[in-house]
Amino acid sequence: MILIDLTHSMKRKAAESDVVSVVVRSSGTINNVPLDRLVTLATVVDLTARGEAGVVTRLDLAKTGVADIGGCILFTGWCDAYLSGERVLPPKLTVDAAGYLLEGGVRTVASDFPVTGGAADMLLHNNCVLVHCLSGVGALSRSVVRLVALPLKLEDAFSADARVIAIEE
């Protein structure tokens, strides 16, 4: 069993533009997120060679098998590049791609970029948990891992900073 930390370290006094927190988001308060959404098997989806750099589409995801596994980790390389000084806009997950994940039964969507806009709304309104801005996803060697997201247990918030690890069994 190998543990891989997908949470990057941050400086307390870093400039606001340098801060990229790993965050868990939910449609309900963080303290009520079901444990099976925070500890789940997840398919690692390598999107580094996708067709269009600025978006993640249904076609990009359809090339992989996300069906019948509760979670997925979307790997584009964005967060690692951002943390190393490459300031490019994060890719956008399309609403159609979010629909594909829901059709495949995915209930926890982790990514190395922030999932925002209509795709985030669609996923959250269908009771998915979102885990944003993972780093080091490229270190994963297996296509399916156990994802463990440990958000701060806040009773009055819909998102919280988190520690995230992947377990390769």
N, C-alpha and C positions, 0 to 999 in steps of 0.2 A: 504494500500500500504506500502510495506517494501522496503527500500533501503539497499543494501548490497554492501559495498566497496570491490572490488576484486583487489585493488592496495595495495601493501604492502609499508611500509615506509622504507626508506634507509638512511644511514648516509652519509653525504657528504665526510667524510674522511675515509670511509670504505676501507678495502683492496680490490683489484680488484677481488680476488677470492670470496668475499662475495657479490658482486653486481650482482643482477638479476633484470634487469629492465623490466617493463611491456612495451611492444613495439607493435605498430601497423605497419604492413608491407603491401605494395600494389605494384602492377605492374606499377602504375602511381604515380606521385608525391602526397604526402600526402594531400596537399591543394586541390587536385582535386578528392578525394575519395567521391563518392556519399553518401549523408547523410543517405540514407536507408541501407547502408552497415555498418554504424557506430551506428545506432540506429535501432535495429531489434529484432524481437522475436527469441528466441534461445532455442533449446532443450538441456537440461542438460544431458550429457551422462556419467554415472558413470562407469568408467573403472578400479576401484580399485581392482576388483576381476577377471581381465582378465587372460587368459590362460598363457601367457608368459610375465614376468615382463618387459623385455627390449623392447618390441614392442607393437604397437597397430595395429591390423590387421583388414581386412574386416570382418572376422567372429566376432570379438569383437564388431564392430559397427553394424553388421547385427542383433544383438540381441535387438537393440533399434530402435525406429522409428524417423528417422531424415527427412523423406520425407515431402515436402510441407511447411517447415518452413525455412526462409531465413538464419538462423544462428544455430550454435551449440557450446556448451561449453564442451570440452573434459576434464574430471576430473580423474586424476590418483593419485593425492596426492603428486606428485613429488616436486613441488615448495615449498609447506609448509614444507615438510621433509628437503629439501635443506636449507631453511631459518632457520630451527631449528638445523642445524649442520650436518645433514646426507648427506654426500658428495657422492652421487651415480650418475652415468650417467643418463641423462634423457631418457625416452622411445623414440623410433623412430616410427613415423607414416609411415606405408608402403605406397608405391605408389598405391597398390591395394585398400587400405583403403581410400586414398585420392580420388580415382576414385569413390568409393561407395558414398562418401559425395557429389561429383559433380552430380552423377546420381540422388541423392535425392533432388537436387535443392539447396543445401547449398551454400551460397555466402559469408558468414562470418564465419570463423573458429577460435574460441577462444580456448585456451588450457592453462593448468597449467604447460606446458613444452614447450621448443622451438621446433617449427616445422621446420625442416631443410631438406636438401638434395633433392632427387627426388620428394618427396611428396610436399614439399614447392614449388618447381619449377612448378609442375603440377597444383597446386592450383592457384598460382600467374598467370601463363600463361592462366588460364581460368577465369581471373578477380575476383578471390576471394580476400578478405581482411583477413589477418592473425593477430590475437591478441595473443601475446606470454606471458607466465609466470605469469598467474593470481594466486593470493593466496586467501585463504578463500573460495574456491568454495564449500567445504564441508558444509558450513553454509547455502547453498541454500536448501530450503525445497520443492520447486515446481519443476516439471519436465520441465516446460516451463516458461521462464522468459523474460523480456525485457532487452536486453543487450545494454548498452550505453558505447561506447568507445570514449574517447575524446583525440585524439592525439594533440601534439603541431602542429600548422598549419605552416609547413615549405614548402616554395615554391620550394625548390631545393633538396628535399630528398624523398626517397622511403620508409623510415621508420622513426618513431619518438616515443619518450617516450610518455606514455599516462596515463590518469586516466580512470579507468574502473569501472562501477557500474552495478549491476543487480537490476532490479525492480521486486518484486514479487507482482502481482496485485490480 
